[in-house]
Each structure stands twice: as C-alpha cells, then as structure tokens.
Amino acid sequence: MRTITHRLGVLGAAAALLITPALTAPAHAQTHAAAQASAAAGTDPVQVYGAWLCGSDQCTWATAPNMTTFDTQNHWMIDRGNGSPSVNLVVLAFADPLKLLDGTTDAGDTNGVPNGMDQAVVDYFTSHGVRVMLSIGGITYTADWDSALTQNATLLGQKAAALATQLGVGIEIDYENSSSPNLTGMQSFISAYRAVHAYDATGADPTARLTIDLAAGDRYLIALDQYATANWLTTSKPVLDYANAMVPSKQPSTSSAESNWLEHVDGKPNYSPPIAPLAPAKFTGSVFVAGQSQVLPECNNFASSLQSSTSGWVDSIAPAGAGSTNGMLGYMFWAAGAPSSRGQTTFPPNSCAGGVGVGATSLNVPVPMPALRQN
C-alpha cells in the first residue's frame, strides 16, 4: 500500500531529525539575506512550477482512467479559474524500474509501464501547454531500483529512453537508497539514456528532460546527493537538467524549508567526501499539497502557503560556490491526486486552484515552461 512515505521513505522520526530542523548559522544567513535583498529587483521568475500526480490509486496507475472522470478530478490543474493551467509540469508517479527492465505485463502494467500512464493522460496535459514527465522509482521501489541497476543498468536506461520517445515525455529518477546506492549502475543508466536523448538546454525536446530527486537537504541520501551534485548537476558540464529537493517527513515551517534548501546551495564541505555547492538554478524545492489529515493552505489558500512565504527567498537566493544567477528554479508539489490511502486528496470537493493556481498567477509562472536558466 502506497502512502506519503513515497517521498521520503520509512525512516519515520529518525529521518525527520536528519533533514527537517532549521540550521543555526546566523552570520551566513545574514550574508545570504543581504544578497537576496540586493538581487530581489532583478531575479528571474519561477520557471518550474509542477506537481507529482498519483492518480486515484495511491500512485500505482494500475488502471487506465476514464478521461471524463479524470478531467473532473484534475481539471484545476489545467484551469486555475481563468482558463490557464495551475502548473506548467506534471510528473506521473511512479513506474517500477524492475518491471520496466523486464517488460512485465500483469494486472497493473503492460510491457513494464503502468496501465494508467498512457497517451490519453499525457495528451490531456500537453494539449494545454503543461509539460509531462514520468517518475521511475519512489521509496516503494528502492529494492527494485537496486535489482534493475545490478542486472542491466544500460538496458534499463535504453528502455526508459524508449518509453520517453513513445509517450513524448521526460523522465525523473527517484532512487531513494540512503545507505548504499548503486552509483555505478545509475551512471550507466543515465549514460544510456543520454546516448538516445542528449542534453537539451533549450528545453524544446520533452524527451531530453532528465531529472533526479534528492532529499529535502543534504543530510539524507548523502551518497547520491554528493555524486549527483559533483557529476550530473554542474553548470559547466550538465548531465541532468535539475534536481528536486523532496519534501521532508511532514510539512516544514517557512524557516525549516528555507534551511533545508540552503543546505543544497551551500553544500557540506565538512563531509567526507564533501558535498559540493549546488547552483540555485539547478534545483527546485518541494512542499506538501495533499495526503495530510486536513486540506493545506498550499492547496487552497495561497496567501497562507509556503509557496507564498518562501517565494522571496526562492526567487533571490544567491549562489554560494556554484552557478552565477540568483534564485532556485521554482517549486514542486507533493502530490496531486490521491497520494495516500488516508488523508486528503486534490479531487472534488477539494481543489488546489486557490493555492497552487493562485500561486501560478501571483508568481507569474510561465506556461508553457520556458528554456531553463543554465547557470
């Protein structure tokens, strides 16, 4: 059974202690605050404003949806109330990497692809200018990532590339092995994908968009974070388009969210090996939008939301050793649809047009997504 633990794992309170507390570095924070204030007038707007979408079955996508029902459930995503979409990116979550490698056909999958991740769903969003990606992994499929990477990482990358071609989508890597990730295998997967779909700074080719999920801050998924930052997310020789700093175990405060994201900007020079600074232009920050016991402001009340309270910081955070432009790429929302077997969904009578949708207007989110800043 899938729950909101897809985004962080099953470490529970221990993981929360690792990644949610605010940092206590007032001098450094003041330096960043000064840089933000001086740059605020000239920052680029939010470029990525997306939501993971779990469909109606806690992220399995086992059944192809009735598109009339699908529209009723998700219409707010393509219409914030004025005919414009509430988001410029939808990431369908999740596909099982081992089933994709094996080409499994069973009750919920055809040739390794969940039945609900079909062309009709993709076209529903792309016809309104919303970019679509498929997420491979999630915490439920960590062991399957390990198995697939060990068996044939190159073939898995080729199959992911073929799936991207088939549906006209990008691919997100969600590999949440926190203790001993197979980085050699993941390198082979990425190299195989890029051999088919080369890096495209213009963003014109949707199949060339290849991203990765990292933890909320630098203190979880450490080995993956260190390797990805050093090898795949540089501005000089980029391999992946960007990373998503995932949600922590629960909705953070404004200060905790900013502190987590600041860890990526600053890096961890005291770690062995050190985690290098990540350019603000190479990652997004994530907040919860559903799956909780009550409807969140992030869904229905932009004025009280984290995307509102953190937007000045997100727009203007200065580089701290990597990159040359101020501001993160934007926001991701976990998760539209029914991400949990318990908790709130974003289906009627709920709608996130009042939170995410108003934010799209307030933050001047471009639809369709433009070419992303590269430095």
C-alpha positions as CSV (number, residue, x, y, z in Angstrom):
1,M,0.0,0.0,0.0
2,R,1.4,3.4,-1.0
3,T,1.4,6.3,1.3
4,I,3.2,9.7,1.5
5,T,6.3,7.8,2.5
6,H,7.0,7.5,-1.2
7,R,8.7,10.9,-1.0
8,L,11.0,10.2,2.0
9,G,11.0,6.6,2.9
10,V,10.1,4.6,6.0
11,L,12.7,6.1,8.3
12,G,10.0,8.0,10.2
13,A,11.1,10.2,13.0
14,A,14.8,9.4,12.5
15,A,14.7,10.7,9.0
16,A,12.8,13.7,10.1
17,L,15.5,14.5,12.6
18,L,18.1,14.3,9.9
19,I,16.5,16.7,7.4
20,T,13.9,19.0,8.9
21,P,15.4,21.2,11.6
22,A,16.5,24.7,10.8
23,L,20.2,25.4,10.7
24,T,21.8,27.7,13.2
25,A,24.2,29.8,11.1
26,P,23.1,33.4,11.7
27,A,26.2,35.0,10.1
28,H,25.9,33.0,7.0
29,A,22.2,33.5,6.9
30,Q,22.7,37.2,7.1
31,T,25.1,37.1,4.2
32,H,22.5,35.3,2.1
33,A,19.8,37.7,3.3
34,A,21.9,40.7,2.1
35,A,22.5,39.1,-1.2
36,Q,18.8,38.4,-1.6
37,A,17.8,41.9,-0.8
38,S,20.2,43.4,-3.3
39,A,19.2,41.0,-6.0
40,A,15.4,40.9,-5.5
41,A,14.7,43.6,-8.1
42,G,16.4,41.6,-10.9
43,T,15.6,38.0,-10.2
44,D,14.1,35.7,-12.8
45,P,10.6,34.5,-12.2
46,V,9.8,30.9,-11.1
47,Q,10.4,28.7,-14.1
48,V,9.4,25.3,-12.8
49,Y,6.0,25.0,-11.0
50,G,4.9,21.4,-11.0
51,A,3.1,18.7,-9.2
52,W,3.6,15.0,-8.9
53,L,0.4,13.3,-9.8
54,C,-0.6,10.0,-8.2
55,G,-3.9,9.3,-10.0
56,S,-6.7,7.8,-7.9
57,D,-4.9,4.7,-6.6
58,Q,-2.1,5.9,-4.4
59,C,0.5,6.1,-7.2
60,T,0.1,2.7,-8.8
61,W,-1.6,3.9,-12.0
62,A,-2.7,0.3,-12.5
63,T,-5.8,1.2,-14.5
64,A,-6.2,3.4,-17.5
65,P,-8.5,6.2,-16.3
66,N,-11.9,7.2,-17.7
67,M,-10.9,10.5,-19.1
68,T,-14.2,12.2,-18.2
69,T,-13.7,11.2,-14.6
70,F,-10.0,12.1,-14.9
71,D,-10.9,15.6,-16.1
72,T,-13.4,16.1,-13.2
73,Q,-10.8,15.1,-10.7
74,N,-7.9,17.1,-12.1
75,H,-9.5,20.0,-14.1
76,W,-8.0,22.5,-11.6
77,M,-4.5,21.5,-12.9
78,I,-5.3,22.7,-16.4
79,D,-7.6,25.6,-15.4
80,R,-6.8,27.8,-12.4
81,G,-10.1,29.6,-13.0
82,N,-9.2,31.9,-15.9
83,G,-8.5,29.2,-18.5
84,S,-4.8,28.9,-17.8
85,P,-3.2,25.9,-16.1
86,S,-2.3,25.9,-12.4
87,V,1.1,24.2,-13.1
88,N,3.5,24.0,-16.0
89,L,4.7,20.5,-15.2
90,V,3.0,17.2,-14.2
91,V,5.1,14.2,-13.1
92,L,3.2,10.9,-13.2
93,A,4.4,8.9,-10.2
94,F,5.5,6.0,-10.2
95,A,6.8,3.4,-12.6
96,D,8.6,0.4,-11.2
97,P,12.2,0.2,-12.6
98,L,12.4,-3.6,-12.4
99,K,9.1,-4.1,-14.3
100,L,10.3,-1.6,-16.9
101,L,13.5,-3.6,-17.3
102,D,11.8,-6.9,-17.5
103,G,8.9,-5.7,-19.7
104,T,6.4,-7.1,-17.3
105,T,2.8,-7.4,-18.2
106,D,0.4,-8.1,-15.3
107,A,-2.8,-6.8,-13.8
108,G,-1.4,-3.3,-13.5
109,D,1.3,-3.0,-16.1
110,T,1.8,-3.5,-19.8
111,N,5.3,-4.1,-21.1
112,G,6.6,-2.7,-17.8
113,V,4.6,0.5,-17.9
114,P,1.7,1.2,-15.5
115,N,-1.6,1.0,-17.5
116,G,-2.7,4.4,-16.4
117,M,0.4,6.1,-17.7
118,D,-1.0,6.2,-21.3
119,Q,-1.1,8.6,-24.2
120,A,-4.5,10.0,-23.3
121,V,-3.3,11.1,-19.9
122,V,-0.1,12.7,-21.3
123,D,-2.1,14.5,-24.1
124,Y,-4.6,15.8,-21.5
125,F,-1.8,18.0,-20.1
126,T,0.4,18.6,-23.1
127,S,-2.6,19.9,-25.1
128,H,-2.8,22.7,-22.5
129,G,0.9,23.5,-22.6
130,V,1.8,21.5,-19.5
131,R,5.0,19.5,-19.7
132,V,4.7,15.8,-18.6
133,M,7.4,13.5,-17.1
134,L,7.2,10.0,-15.7
135,S,8.9,9.3,-12.4
136,I,10.7,6.0,-12.1
137,G,11.0,4.7,-8.5
138,G,9.8,6.1,-5.3
139,I,10.6,4.6,-1.9
140,T,8.4,1.5,-2.5
141,Y,10.6,0.6,-5.5
142,T,14.0,1.2,-3.9
143,A,14.9,-2.5,-3.9
144,D,13.7,-2.8,-7.4
145,W,16.0,0.0,-8.5
146,D,18.8,-1.9,-6.8
147,S,17.9,-5.1,-8.6
148,A,17.4,-3.5,-12.0
149,L,20.7,-1.5,-11.8
150,T,22.6,-4.6,-10.9
151,Q,21.0,-6.8,-13.6
152,N,21.4,-4.4,-16.6
153,A,21.6,-0.7,-15.9
154,T,22.4,0.2,-19.5
155,L,19.3,-1.7,-20.9
156,L,17.2,0.0,-18.2
157,G,18.4,3.4,-19.4
158,Q,17.6,2.4,-23.0
159,K,14.1,1.2,-22.1
160,A,13.5,4.5,-20.2
161,A,14.6,6.4,-23.3
162,A,12.3,4.3,-25.5
163,L,9.4,5.0,-23.1
164,A,10.1,8.7,-23.3
165,T,10.1,8.5,-27.0
166,Q,6.9,6.5,-27.1
167,L,4.9,9.0,-25.0
168,G,6.8,12.2,-25.7
169,V,7.7,12.8,-22.1
170,G,10.7,13.4,-19.8
171,I,11.9,11.0,-17.1
172,E,12.5,11.6,-13.4
173,I,14.9,9.4,-11.4
174,D,13.5,8.8,-7.8
175,Y,16.1,6.4,-6.3
176,E,15.9,6.5,-2.5
177,N,18.6,4.2,-1.4
178,S,20.1,6.1,1.6
179,S,22.7,3.6,2.7
180,S,24.5,2.1,-0.4
181,P,23.2,3.4,-3.7
182,N,24.5,1.7,-6.8
183,L,26.1,4.9,-8.3
184,T,28.0,3.0,-10.9
185,G,24.8,1.4,-12.2
186,M,23.0,4.8,-12.1
187,Q,25.8,6.3,-14.1
188,S,25.3,3.6,-16.7
189,F,21.5,4.2,-16.7
190,I,22.0,7.9,-17.2
191,S,24.7,7.5,-19.9
192,A,22.4,5.0,-21.8
193,Y,19.5,7.5,-21.6
194,R,21.7,10.4,-22.8
195,A,23.0,8.3,-25.7
196,V,19.4,8.4,-27.0
197,H,18.2,11.8,-25.8
198,A,21.1,14.2,-25.5
199,Y,21.0,17.1,-23.0
200,D,18.9,20.0,-24.5
201,A,19.4,23.3,-22.9
202,T,16.7,24.8,-25.0
203,G,14.0,22.5,-23.4
204,A,12.4,22.1,-26.9
205,D,12.7,18.3,-26.8
206,P,10.5,17.0,-24.0
207,T,12.2,13.6,-24.1
208,A,15.5,15.1,-23.3
209,R,14.4,16.3,-19.9
210,L,16.0,14.1,-17.3
211,T,15.9,15.0,-13.7
212,I,16.6,13.5,-10.2
213,D,15.1,13.7,-6.8
214,L,17.3,14.5,-3.8
215,A,16.4,14.8,-0.2
216,A,15.0,18.0,1.3
217,G,18.5,18.9,2.5
218,D,22.0,17.4,2.4
219,R,21.7,15.1,5.4
220,Y,19.7,12.3,3.8
221,L,20.5,10.3,0.6
222,I,24.0,11.6,1.2
223,A,26.0,9.5,-1.2
224,L,23.5,10.1,-4.1
225,D,23.5,13.8,-3.3
226,Q,27.3,14.0,-3.3
227,Y,27.7,12.2,-6.5
228,A,24.8,13.9,-8.4
229,T,26.0,17.3,-7.4
230,A,29.5,16.7,-8.4
231,N,28.9,14.8,-11.6
232,W,25.4,15.4,-13.0
233,L,24.2,18.8,-11.9
234,T,27.2,21.1,-12.6
235,T,26.6,24.2,-14.7
236,S,29.8,23.7,-16.8
237,K,29.0,20.1,-18.0
238,P,25.4,19.4,-17.1
239,V,24.1,15.9,-17.5
240,L,20.8,16.1,-15.7
241,D,18.6,19.1,-16.2
242,Y,18.0,19.7,-12.5
243,A,17.1,18.1,-9.1
244,N,14.0,18.3,-6.9
245,A,14.7,18.7,-3.2
246,M,11.9,16.4,-2.0
247,V,9.5,17.1,0.9
248,P,10.7,16.1,4.4
249,S,8.6,13.8,6.6
250,K,6.0,16.5,7.3
251,Q,5.2,20.0,6.1
252,P,8.0,22.2,7.3
253,S,7.8,25.8,8.6
254,T,9.0,28.6,6.3
255,S,12.3,28.7,8.1
256,S,12.8,25.0,8.0
257,A,12.0,24.8,4.3
258,E,14.5,27.5,3.5
259,S,17.2,26.0,5.8
260,N,16.8,22.6,4.0
261,W,17.1,24.2,0.6
262,L,20.1,26.3,1.8
263,E,22.0,23.1,2.5
264,H,22.0,22.3,-1.2
265,V,23.1,25.8,-2.1
266,D,26.0,25.7,0.5
267,G,26.9,22.1,0.2
268,K,28.6,20.2,3.1
269,P,32.4,20.8,2.9
270,N,32.9,19.0,6.2
271,Y,31.6,15.7,4.9
272,S,34.0,13.1,3.6
273,P,33.7,13.1,0.7
274,P,32.4,16.7,0.7
275,I,29.1,17.6,-0.9
276,A,29.8,20.5,-3.3
277,P,27.5,23.5,-3.5
278,L,24.6,23.2,-5.9
279,A,23.7,26.1,-8.2
280,P,20.3,27.6,-7.2
281,A,19.4,27.3,-10.9
282,K,19.8,23.6,-10.8
283,F,17.1,22.6,-8.3
284,T,13.5,23.1,-7.1
285,G,12.1,23.0,-3.6
286,S,9.0,20.8,-2.7
287,V,6.1,21.2,-0.3
288,F,3.1,19.1,0.5
289,V,-0.2,19.8,-1.2
290,A,-2.2,16.7,-0.2
291,G,-2.1,13.4,1.7
292,Q,-2.5,15.2,5.1
293,S,-5.3,15.0,7.6
294,Q,-6.7,18.3,6.5
295,V,-6.6,20.4,3.4
296,L,-3.4,22.5,3.4
297,P,-3.1,26.2,2.5
298,E,-0.7,25.1,-0.2
299,C,-3.7,23.7,-1.9
300,N,-6.5,26.2,-1.2
301,N,-5.1,29.4,0.4
302,F,-2.1,30.9,-1.4
303,A,-1.8,33.8,1.0
304,S,-1.1,31.4,3.9
305,S,1.0,28.9,1.9
306,L,4.7,28.0,1.9
307,Q,5.0,28.9,-1.8
308,S,3.9,32.4,-0.7
309,S,6.0,32.8,2.4
310,T,9.2,31.4,0.8
311,S,8.8,32.9,-2.7
312,G,11.1,35.9,-2.0
313,W,13.8,33.6,-0.7
314,V,13.4,31.1,-3.5
315,D,13.5,33.9,-6.1
316,S,16.6,35.6,-4.8
317,I,18.8,33.1,-3.0
318,A,22.4,33.8,-4.2
319,P,24.9,31.1,-5.3
320,A,27.4,30.0,-2.7
321,G,30.1,28.5,-4.9
322,A,28.2,27.1,-7.8
323,G,26.3,28.9,-10.5
324,S,26.1,32.6,-11.2
325,T,22.4,33.6,-11.1
326,N,20.2,34.1,-8.1
327,G,17.1,32.1,-7.4
328,M,16.1,28.5,-7.4
329,L,14.2,27.1,-10.4
330,G,10.9,27.0,-8.5
331,Y,8.5,24.6,-6.7
332,M,7.2,21.1,-6.9
333,F,4.1,19.9,-5.0
334,W,3.6,16.5,-3.4
335,A,1.2,15.3,-4.6
336,A,-1.9,15.9,-6.7
337,G,-4.4,13.1,-6.9
338,A,-4.6,10.6,-4.1
339,P,-1.0,10.1,-2.8
340,S,-2.1,8.3,0.3
341,S,-4.7,5.7,1.3
342,R,-5.6,8.1,4.1
343,G,-5.6,11.8,4.2
344,Q,-6.9,14.5,1.8
345,T,-6.8,14.3,-2.0
346,T,-6.9,17.1,-4.5
347,F,-10.1,15.7,-6.0
348,P,-13.5,17.4,-5.6
349,P,-14.8,18.8,-3.4
350,N,-11.2,19.8,-2.9
351,S,-9.4,21.9,-5.5
352,C,-5.9,23.4,-5.4
353,A,-6.8,26.3,-7.7
354,G,-7.0,28.6,-4.7
355,G,-3.4,27.6,-3.6
356,V,-1.3,26.3,-6.4
357,G,-3.5,28.1,-9.0
358,V,-3.4,31.5,-7.4
359,G,0.3,31.0,-6.9
360,A,0.8,30.5,-10.6
361,T,-0.8,33.9,-11.2
362,S,0.9,35.6,-8.2
363,L,4.4,34.2,-9.1
364,N,4.0,34.9,-12.8
365,V,4.6,31.2,-13.7
366,P,5.2,30.8,-17.4
367,V,3.0,28.3,-19.3
368,P,4.4,26.6,-21.2
369,M,7.7,26.2,-19.3
370,P,10.5,28.3,-20.9
371,A,14.1,27.3,-21.5
372,L,15.6,26.9,-18.1
373,R,18.4,29.0,-16.7
374,Q,21.6,27.1,-17.1
375,N,23.9,28.9,-14.6
